[in-house]
Amino acid sequence: MSMMNVSFPPRTEKKVLTKRMSKNMFFKLFEKTNRKNKFNVTNFDNKWLVVRNYFIAISLAIFIIYIKMQVDPLLGKSTPFLLLFSAIILSGWLGGLGPGIVATLVTGAGDLLFFLPPFGQTSTNSAAFFQLIVFILEGALMSLLLDMRRRLELVLKERLTHQAIITELGQYALLTSSLSALFKKTTQLLIETFHLTHCAIWQYIPEKNILLLQSGTGWDKKDIGKIKIIIDESSQEGLLFSGKEAFFTKNDFLQQNGIVSSMSVIIPGVSNPFGVLSIYKTKKQSLRQVNKYFLQNISHVLATAINKSFSEKALRESQMRFQKLFDSNIIGLTIANEDGILDANDTFLKLIGYRRSELKKLHWQNITPSEYEEADQLAIAELKKKGSCSPFEKEYICKDGSRVPILIGAIRLDKSKQQWICFILDITKQKELEKRKDDFISIASHELKTPVTSLK
């Protein structure tokens, strides 16, 4: 049996992709950082971090006041606001607006207690207090600007982290052909990134209007592939599918696992959504640090990989079906282009009497009688225009010089390479039957005419 040599669009080789990844400096930088930090995104809800920032602000303010008390005697003059801005700058840079304001108030109070002249003692008292008010306003403005800068840095860091995750996931999707491995990688990345307890990928079954737990992290292994959720109008999934504002709703499965908050996005599909990507927490903590648009980008990466996998599966199945037809030798089949015959099955080779090794030197024009050249050119023009040509009769010249009548039709296989598949049917027997039929009619007509002539 011959193996068909069909030129389908080539699949990207893993070695080429790996080489491209190694050249991607952005990816390498974040891959190194993420291995070390596990994509640790700042959590605004961490109360201990807030307490720490305020404690640092107060400590810095007190320390700077103490340093100022030691420096002023050495300078020999009173400098009410010397060094105090350093405490405000450090507190605002580390903790943002709140700690910066606290440092401003503490340093202002220290300045009032230890460095400014007591109220009513000097004529410069009013000017000094005016300077204190200006100092507090400047400190507040400085804290606000530092807080804005800090928040912008956090947003930028978050976006870069999200971009690094999407880049890693996208490249992993190109390197793996296993959807289950990709799903597992996705859920693990989300768990590590946002310190979640559970993550799930649900597959939508439209015939039953249910979601099947296809993959996930944090669940009992026996639940994967078995747990089903019925979609109704009041459920979070039902609201999500209807395009409405989706809020967390409990079901028996989530209650059993202690889930108290979640966020979900749809994984797009071709005709129907493939399913839902969901993240969960077992503690009453906000998921606001999780950017919904980031989750949607993740879902689009999954959707692209899923569609690619389904397309490749359909292509493989199509190739297998055609290979079976090609090797079945029911009719003659060839893969050809304008330059010649690229491949053929045994039926075609037997029909024209050539060996497979002779195909490279064989051109379909060389085995076509000249009277059929115009019909061939019309068929090629129709192929290029419509992608197929209507079956027509012609003859092939066999290796021994004899002619064989055929019925041939073709469809375009690859538009970019202008290749086509030809279906060739030997119609020798039909032609013989037609000849016998014509001979019989001719003889019968002659015999019928002879008595009539004799009577005359």
C-alpha positions as CSV (number, residue, x, y, z in Angstrom):
1,M,0.0,0.0,0.0
2,S,1.3,3.4,-0.8
3,M,1.6,6.3,1.6
4,M,0.0,9.5,0.3
5,N,2.2,12.6,0.1
6,V,-0.3,15.4,0.6
7,S,1.0,18.9,1.3
8,F,-1.1,20.3,4.1
9,P,-0.1,23.5,5.9
10,P,3.0,22.6,8.1
11,R,2.7,22.5,11.8
12,T,5.1,24.6,13.8
13,E,8.0,22.6,15.1
14,K,8.6,22.6,18.9
15,K,12.3,23.2,18.4
16,V,11.7,26.4,16.5
17,L,9.3,27.7,19.1
18,T,11.7,26.9,21.9
19,K,14.4,28.8,20.1
20,R,12.2,31.8,19.6
21,M,11.3,31.7,23.3
22,S,14.9,31.7,24.3
23,K,15.4,34.9,22.3
24,N,12.5,36.7,23.9
25,M,14.2,38.8,26.5
26,F,10.9,40.0,28.0
27,F,9.8,36.5,28.6
28,K,13.2,35.4,30.0
29,L,13.2,38.3,32.5
30,F,9.7,37.6,33.9
31,E,10.3,33.8,33.8
32,K,13.2,34.3,36.1
33,T,11.3,36.7,38.4
34,N,8.2,34.6,38.5
35,R,10.1,31.4,39.5
36,K,11.5,33.3,42.4
37,N,8.4,35.2,43.5
38,K,5.7,32.9,42.3
39,F,3.9,35.8,40.6
40,N,3.2,37.4,44.1
41,V,0.8,40.3,43.4
42,T,0.4,42.9,46.1
43,N,-2.8,42.3,48.1
44,F,-4.5,45.6,49.1
45,D,-6.6,43.7,51.6
46,N,-3.7,42.6,53.8
47,K,-4.4,44.4,57.1
48,W,-1.0,43.4,58.5
49,L,0.8,45.2,55.7
50,V,-1.3,48.3,56.4
51,V,-0.4,48.2,60.1
52,R,3.2,47.7,59.2
53,N,3.3,50.8,56.9
54,Y,1.7,53.0,59.5
55,F,4.1,51.7,62.2
56,I,7.1,52.5,59.9
57,A,5.7,56.0,59.2
58,I,5.4,56.8,63.0
59,S,8.8,55.3,63.8
60,L,10.5,57.2,61.0
61,A,8.9,60.5,62.1
62,I,10.0,60.0,65.7
63,F,13.5,58.9,64.6
64,I,13.9,62.0,62.4
65,I,12.7,64.3,65.2
66,Y,15.3,62.7,67.5
67,I,18.0,63.2,64.8
68,K,16.9,66.8,64.4
69,M,17.2,67.4,68.2
70,Q,20.8,66.1,68.0
71,V,21.8,68.1,64.9
72,D,20.3,71.5,65.8
73,P,22.7,72.3,68.7
74,L,25.6,71.5,66.4
75,L,24.4,74.0,63.9
76,G,23.9,76.6,66.5
77,K,20.6,77.8,65.2
78,S,17.0,76.6,65.1
79,T,15.9,75.1,61.8
80,P,12.3,74.0,62.5
81,F,11.7,72.0,59.3
82,L,15.2,70.6,58.6
83,L,15.2,66.8,57.9
84,L,11.4,66.5,58.5
85,F,10.6,66.1,54.8
86,S,12.8,63.0,54.7
87,A,10.3,61.2,57.0
88,I,7.4,62.2,54.9
89,I,9.1,61.1,51.6
90,L,10.1,57.7,52.9
91,S,6.7,57.0,54.5
92,G,4.8,58.1,51.4
93,W,7.1,56.1,49.1
94,L,6.7,52.9,51.3
95,G,3.1,53.1,52.3
96,G,1.3,55.7,50.2
97,L,-1.1,58.5,51.1
98,G,-2.2,57.3,54.6
99,P,1.3,56.7,56.1
100,G,2.6,59.9,54.4
101,I,-0.2,62.0,56.1
102,V,0.6,60.3,59.5
103,A,4.3,61.1,59.1
104,T,3.4,64.7,58.2
105,L,1.2,65.1,61.3
106,V,3.7,63.5,63.7
107,T,6.6,65.5,62.4
108,G,4.4,68.7,62.5
109,A,3.4,67.9,66.1
110,G,7.1,67.3,67.1
111,D,8.1,70.5,65.4
112,L,5.4,72.3,67.4
113,L,6.5,70.8,70.7
114,F,10.3,70.9,70.5
115,F,11.4,73.4,67.9
116,L,8.8,76.2,67.3
117,P,8.7,79.0,69.9
118,P,5.9,78.7,72.5
119,F,2.7,80.5,71.7
120,G,2.8,84.2,72.6
121,Q,6.5,84.3,73.6
122,T,7.9,86.0,70.5
123,S,6.8,88.4,67.8
124,T,7.7,85.9,65.1
125,N,5.3,83.4,66.5
126,S,2.6,84.0,63.9
127,A,5.1,83.6,61.0
128,A,6.4,80.3,62.5
129,F,2.9,78.9,62.8
130,F,2.1,79.9,59.3
131,Q,5.2,78.1,58.2
132,L,4.0,75.0,60.1
133,I,0.6,75.1,58.2
134,V,2.5,75.4,54.9
135,F,4.7,72.5,55.9
136,I,1.7,70.3,56.7
137,L,0.0,71.2,53.4
138,E,3.3,70.5,51.5
139,G,3.6,67.2,53.3
140,A,0.1,66.2,52.4
141,L,0.6,67.2,48.7
142,M,3.9,65.3,48.7
143,S,2.2,62.2,50.2
144,L,-0.5,62.4,47.6
145,L,1.9,62.6,44.7
146,L,4.0,59.7,46.1
147,D,0.8,57.7,46.6
148,M,-0.2,58.3,43.0
149,R,3.2,57.2,41.8
150,R,3.1,54.1,44.0
151,R,-0.3,53.1,42.7
152,L,0.8,53.6,39.1
153,E,3.9,51.4,39.8
154,L,1.6,48.7,41.3
155,V,-0.7,48.9,38.3
156,L,2.2,48.7,35.9
157,K,3.7,45.8,37.9
158,E,0.3,44.0,37.9
159,R,-0.1,44.5,34.1
160,L,3.5,43.3,33.4
161,T,2.9,40.3,35.6
162,H,-0.4,39.5,33.8
163,Q,1.3,40.0,30.5
164,A,4.1,37.6,31.5
165,I,1.5,35.0,32.6
166,I,-0.4,35.3,29.3
167,T,2.9,35.1,27.4
168,E,4.0,31.9,29.3
169,L,0.6,30.3,28.9
170,G,0.3,31.2,25.2
171,Q,3.7,29.7,24.5
172,Y,2.9,26.7,26.5
173,A,-0.2,26.2,24.5
174,L,1.8,26.2,21.3
175,L,4.3,23.6,22.7
176,T,1.7,21.2,24.1
177,S,-0.9,19.2,22.2
178,S,-2.7,18.1,25.4
179,L,-5.6,20.2,26.4
180,S,-5.7,18.5,29.9
181,A,-2.0,19.6,30.4
182,L,-2.9,23.1,29.3
183,F,-5.9,23.3,31.6
184,K,-3.8,22.0,34.6
185,K,-1.1,24.6,33.9
186,T,-3.7,27.4,33.7
187,T,-5.4,26.6,37.0
188,Q,-2.0,26.2,38.8
189,L,-0.8,29.6,37.5
190,L,-4.0,31.3,38.7
191,I,-3.8,29.6,42.1
192,E,-0.1,30.8,42.5
193,T,-0.7,34.2,41.2
194,F,-3.7,35.3,43.3
195,H,-3.2,33.0,46.3
196,L,-6.5,31.2,45.6
197,T,-7.8,28.0,47.2
198,H,-9.7,26.6,44.2
199,C,-9.8,27.1,40.4
200,A,-11.9,25.3,37.8
201,I,-12.5,24.9,34.1
202,W,-16.0,23.8,33.4
203,Q,-17.0,22.4,30.0
204,Y,-20.4,23.3,28.7
205,I,-22.7,20.5,27.5
206,P,-25.4,22.2,25.4
207,E,-27.5,19.1,24.9
208,K,-28.1,18.8,28.7
209,N,-27.5,22.5,29.6
210,I,-25.0,21.5,32.2
211,L,-21.4,22.3,33.1
212,L,-18.9,19.4,33.6
213,L,-15.9,19.9,35.8
214,Q,-13.2,19.3,33.2
215,S,-10.1,20.3,35.1
216,G,-9.2,22.2,38.2
217,T,-6.8,22.7,41.2
218,G,-7.8,22.4,44.8
219,W,-10.6,19.8,44.3
220,D,-10.8,16.2,45.2
221,K,-9.3,14.2,42.2
222,K,-12.4,12.0,42.1
223,D,-14.6,15.0,41.4
224,I,-12.7,15.9,38.1
225,G,-14.7,14.8,35.1
226,K,-17.7,13.8,37.2
227,I,-19.2,16.8,39.0
228,K,-22.0,18.5,37.0
229,I,-23.7,21.8,37.6
230,I,-27.2,22.5,36.1
231,I,-27.4,25.9,34.5
232,D,-30.5,27.9,35.5
233,E,-31.4,31.5,35.4
234,S,-30.7,32.2,39.0
235,S,-27.2,30.7,39.1
236,Q,-24.0,32.6,38.6
237,E,-23.3,30.5,35.5
238,G,-26.8,31.2,34.1
239,L,-26.4,34.9,34.6
240,L,-23.0,34.8,33.0
241,F,-24.4,32.9,29.9
242,S,-27.2,35.4,29.6
243,G,-24.8,38.4,29.6
244,K,-26.1,39.8,32.9
245,E,-24.2,40.9,36.0
246,A,-23.0,37.7,37.5
247,F,-22.8,37.5,41.3
248,F,-21.7,34.6,43.6
249,T,-24.4,32.0,44.2
250,K,-23.8,28.8,46.2
251,N,-24.6,25.3,45.2
252,D,-24.2,22.0,47.0
253,F,-20.8,21.3,45.5
254,L,-19.4,24.7,46.4
255,Q,-20.8,24.5,49.9
256,Q,-19.2,21.1,50.4
257,N,-15.8,22.6,49.6
258,G,-16.3,25.7,51.7
259,I,-16.4,28.2,48.8
260,V,-17.6,31.7,49.8
261,S,-16.6,33.9,46.9
262,S,-15.8,33.4,43.2
263,M,-15.3,35.1,39.9
264,S,-16.1,33.5,36.5
265,V,-15.6,34.3,32.8
266,I,-16.8,32.5,29.7
267,I,-14.4,30.5,27.5
268,P,-15.5,31.3,23.9
269,G,-16.2,28.6,21.4
270,V,-17.2,28.3,17.7
271,S,-21.0,27.8,17.8
272,N,-21.4,27.6,21.6
273,P,-19.2,28.6,24.5
274,F,-16.7,25.9,25.4
275,G,-17.3,26.5,29.0
276,V,-16.4,28.7,32.0
277,L,-13.2,29.6,33.8
278,S,-13.8,30.1,37.5
279,I,-11.6,31.1,40.5
280,Y,-12.7,30.6,44.1
281,K,-11.8,31.4,47.7
282,T,-12.8,29.8,51.0
283,K,-12.3,33.0,53.0
284,K,-14.4,36.1,52.9
285,Q,-11.9,38.1,51.0
286,S,-12.5,40.3,48.0
287,L,-11.3,39.1,44.6
288,R,-11.0,42.7,43.4
289,Q,-7.3,42.4,42.9
290,V,-8.1,39.9,40.2
291,N,-8.6,41.9,37.0
292,K,-11.6,40.5,35.2
293,Y,-10.2,41.5,31.8
294,F,-7.0,39.5,32.6
295,L,-9.2,36.5,33.3
296,Q,-11.0,37.1,30.0
297,N,-7.6,37.2,28.2
298,I,-6.7,33.9,29.8
299,S,-10.0,32.5,28.6
300,H,-9.3,33.7,25.0
301,V,-5.9,32.0,25.1
302,L,-7.6,28.8,26.2
303,A,-10.3,29.2,23.5
304,T,-7.6,29.7,20.8
305,A,-5.8,26.5,22.0
306,I,-9.1,24.6,22.2
307,N,-10.1,25.6,18.6
308,K,-6.6,24.7,17.4
309,S,-6.8,21.3,19.0
310,F,-10.3,20.6,17.6
311,S,-9.1,21.8,14.1
312,E,-6.0,19.6,14.2
313,K,-8.2,16.6,15.4
314,A,-10.6,17.2,12.5
315,L,-7.7,17.5,10.1
316,R,-6.1,14.3,11.3
317,E,-9.5,12.5,11.0
318,S,-9.9,13.9,7.5
319,Q,-6.4,12.8,6.5
320,M,-7.1,9.3,7.9
321,R,-10.4,9.0,6.0
322,F,-8.7,10.2,2.8
323,Q,-5.8,7.9,3.4
324,K,-8.2,5.0,3.7
325,L,-9.9,6.0,0.5
326,F,-6.5,6.5,-1.2
327,D,-5.3,3.1,-0.1
328,S,-8.6,1.3,-0.7
329,N,-7.9,1.3,-4.5
330,I,-11.6,1.5,-5.3
331,I,-10.9,4.2,-8.0
332,G,-7.8,5.8,-9.3
333,L,-6.5,8.8,-7.3
334,T,-3.6,11.2,-7.9
335,I,-2.2,14.3,-6.2
336,A,-1.1,16.7,-9.0
337,N,-0.3,20.2,-9.9
338,E,0.6,22.0,-13.2
339,D,4.2,20.6,-13.0
340,G,3.1,16.9,-12.9
341,I,1.9,14.0,-10.8
342,L,3.1,14.2,-7.1
343,D,1.6,10.9,-5.9
344,A,-0.8,8.2,-7.0
345,N,-2.5,5.1,-5.7
346,D,-2.0,1.6,-7.0
347,T,-5.2,1.6,-9.0
348,F,-4.0,4.5,-11.1
349,L,-0.6,3.0,-11.6
350,K,-2.1,-0.3,-12.7
351,L,-4.4,1.5,-15.1
352,I,-1.6,3.2,-17.0
353,G,1.1,0.5,-16.5
354,Y,3.8,2.6,-14.8
355,R,5.7,1.8,-11.6
356,R,5.7,4.2,-8.6
357,S,9.4,5.0,-9.1
358,E,8.6,6.4,-12.5
359,L,6.1,9.0,-11.2
360,K,8.8,11.6,-10.7
361,K,9.6,11.7,-14.4
362,L,5.9,11.4,-15.4
363,H,3.9,14.4,-16.4
364,W,0.1,14.1,-16.9
365,Q,0.5,16.0,-20.2
366,N,2.8,13.3,-21.5
367,I,0.1,10.6,-21.1
368,T,-2.7,12.7,-22.5
369,P,-3.5,12.6,-26.2
370,S,-3.2,16.0,-27.9
371,E,-6.9,16.1,-28.8
372,Y,-7.7,16.4,-25.0
373,E,-5.3,19.3,-24.3
374,E,-8.0,21.9,-24.6
375,A,-10.3,20.0,-22.2
376,D,-7.4,19.8,-19.7
377,Q,-6.8,23.5,-19.8
378,L,-10.5,24.3,-19.3
379,A,-10.5,22.0,-16.3
380,I,-7.5,23.7,-14.8
381,A,-9.0,27.1,-15.2
382,E,-12.2,25.9,-13.6
383,L,-10.2,24.5,-10.7
384,K,-8.4,27.7,-10.1
385,K,-11.6,29.7,-10.2
386,K,-14.1,27.4,-8.3
387,G,-11.9,25.0,-6.5
388,S,-13.2,22.0,-8.4
389,C,-13.9,21.0,-12.0
390,S,-16.8,19.1,-13.5
391,P,-16.1,15.4,-14.4
392,F,-15.3,14.9,-18.1
393,E,-14.2,12.1,-20.4
394,K,-10.7,11.8,-21.9
395,E,-8.1,9.1,-22.5
396,Y,-4.7,8.3,-21.1
397,I,-1.8,6.8,-23.1
398,C,-0.5,3.7,-21.3
399,K,3.1,2.7,-21.0
400,D,2.6,0.1,-23.7
401,G,1.2,2.8,-26.1
402,S,-2.4,1.7,-25.8
403,R,-5.2,4.1,-24.8
404,V,-7.5,3.7,-21.9
405,P,-10.8,5.8,-21.7
406,I,-11.4,7.5,-18.3
407,L,-13.8,9.7,-16.5
408,I,-11.9,12.3,-14.5
409,G,-12.8,15.0,-11.9
410,A,-10.7,17.1,-9.5
411,I,-10.9,19.3,-6.4
412,R,-8.3,21.8,-5.2
413,L,-6.3,20.6,-2.2
414,D,-4.1,23.6,-1.4
415,K,-4.9,27.0,-2.8
416,S,-1.4,28.5,-2.0
417,K,0.4,25.6,-3.7
418,Q,-2.1,25.0,-6.4
419,Q,-2.4,21.3,-5.8
420,W,-5.4,19.2,-6.6
421,I,-6.8,15.6,-6.1
422,C,-7.9,13.8,-9.2
423,F,-10.5,11.1,-9.1
424,I,-10.1,8.7,-12.1
425,L,-12.6,6.1,-13.2
426,D,-11.8,3.5,-15.8
427,I,-14.7,3.4,-18.2
428,T,-13.3,0.8,-20.6
429,K,-16.2,-1.6,-19.9
430,Q,-18.8,1.1,-20.4
431,K,-17.2,2.1,-23.7
432,E,-17.3,-1.6,-24.7
433,L,-20.9,-1.9,-23.8
434,E,-21.7,1.3,-25.8
435,K,-19.8,-0.1,-28.8
436,R,-21.7,-3.4,-28.5
437,K,-24.9,-1.5,-28.2
438,D,-24.1,0.6,-31.3
439,D,-23.0,-2.5,-33.2
440,F,-26.3,-4.3,-32.3
441,I,-28.4,-1.4,-33.4
442,S,-26.5,-1.1,-36.6
443,I,-26.9,-4.9,-37.4
444,A,-30.5,-4.9,-36.4
445,S,-31.2,-1.9,-38.6
446,H,-29.4,-3.5,-41.5
447,E,-31.4,-6.8,-41.1
448,L,-34.7,-5.0,-40.9
449,K,-34.0,-3.0,-44.0
450,T,-32.9,-6.1,-46.1
451,P,-36.4,-7.8,-46.4
452,V,-38.0,-4.5,-47.3
453,T,-35.5,-4.1,-50.2
454,S,-36.2,-7.6,-51.4
455,L,-39.9,-7.0,-51.6
456,K,-39.4,-4.1,-53.9
